[in-house]
Amino acid sequence: MYGWIWRHLPGNAWVRALLSLVLVFAVVYVLFQYVFPWAEPLLPFNDVTVDGQ
Amino acid sequence: MAATTDNDEEQTEERSEEQAEKPAPSRTPRPRGRGPIATAVSVFGELLITAGLVLGLFVVYSLWWTNVVADREANKQGDRVRDRWAGGPGELNTKDGIGFLHVPAMGGGEILVTKGTGAKELNHGVAGYYQDPIKSALPQDKEGNFTLAAHRDGHGAKFHKIDKIKKGDAIVFESRDKWYVYKVYSTLPETSKYNVNVLDPVPKESGAKKPGRYITLTTCTPVYTSNYRYVVWGELERIEKVDNKRTPPAELD
């Protein structure tokens, strides 16, 4: 999978490394901005109130 | 467990290589000599590694990033409240917050108090006063229980050190013109999340018997999970007027 991505990136090794870094940051951004905030309330780690339900 | 998985993968890989070598010697060899099974196994392995990294990132997100975001939001809201207070008398706007909580036992820093204990409110790095299941009283009310909740971890983690609060410690609530000084008289380190009685106007479980002016802090316990609730009760000791320098009461020095 990662090998496949590496082989399909253009340019020499340096350009590929740079592009990989950009891709990693993009993935982390999407996770932090959209995926984790969506997933968090579904997980039982952060309920702090008492309630009857 | 990891070792077993590695062995399995190696074995599968070896087997697949043998299978790939045996039949059809006339066909052109695959590039890099990897069969479809070996490829599938390697992709599966990479997916597992990826899943591990994502889970690790989720921990970073929960315990660090949400604090950054929440503190930023709480400071912004807190500044708005202070600004309005500085502008002299005005409507008590419960949307931005009604005041600040100071708990010396939990370390320095003020905690903005806003209405409501839903995730949306508490994720702003504030302490919320209950609307549901039992409506909280407000500090200025003649009697009742001022009930608050805040996060133990992440999203500001404002009640992270709730276990440092001991009997006799002070909890001070600062409103625009009053300091409400409460004294902790009881703690409950572990209770069920269904135990809504802790929010009663007269919280019997704390040992309170007659109506008075109480304060209740709730959060989750143990740290990093939400299995139980931690409760701290205090009773109003005295009220001080805020002077024009906003000199804090002796408890906060």
Contacts between the chains, C-beta under 8 A, distances in Angstrom:
chain1	res1	chain2	res2	distance
A	1	B	42	7.8
A	1	B	43	5.0
A	1	B	46	4.4
A	1	B	47	7.1
A	2	B	46	5.8
A	28	B	57	6.6
A	31	B	54	6.8
A	31	B	57	5.9
A	31	B	58	7.9
A	31	B	61	7.4
A	32	B	57	7.7
A	32	B	61	5.7
A	32	B	65	5.9
A	36	B	57	7.8
A	36	B	58	5.9
A	36	B	61	4.6
A	36	B	62	7.7
A	39	B	58	7.5
A	40	B	62	7.1
A	41	B	119	5.8
A	44	B	225	7.9
A	44	B	226	5.4
A	45	B	62	6.9
A	45	B	153	7.8
A	45	B	224	6.9
A	45	B	225	6.2
A	45	B	226	5.8
A	46	B	62	7.6
A	46	B	119	7.7
A	46	B	151	6.6
A	46	B	153	7.2
A	46	B	154	6.2
A	46	B	155	7.2
A	46	B	220	7.3
A	46	B	226	6.2
A	47	B	193	6.8
A	47	B	220	6.2
A	47	B	226	4.3
A	48	B	117	7.7
A	48	B	122	6.7
A	48	B	149	5.1
A	48	B	150	6.6
A	48	B	151	5.7
A	48	B	152	6.3
A	48	B	159	7.5
A	48	B	218	6.8
A	48	B	219	4.7
A	48	B	220	4.6
A	48	B	226	7.1
A	48	B	229	7.5
A	49	B	117	4.7
A	49	B	130	7.2
A	49	B	149	4.6
A	49	B	193	7.8
A	49	B	218	6.4
A	49	B	229	7.9
A	50	B	133	7.8
A	50	B	149	8.0
A	50	B	191	7.7
A	50	B	193	5.5
A	50	B	194	7.1
A	50	B	195	5.8
A	50	B	196	5.2
A	50	B	198	6.2
A	50	B	199	6.6
A	50	B	218	5.7
A	50	B	229	5.3
A	50	B	231	8.0
A	51	B	132	7.1
A	51	B	133	5.3
A	51	B	193	7.0
A	51	B	194	7.6
A	51	B	196	6.5
A	52	B	133	5.1
A	52	B	194	6.3
A	52	B	196	5.5
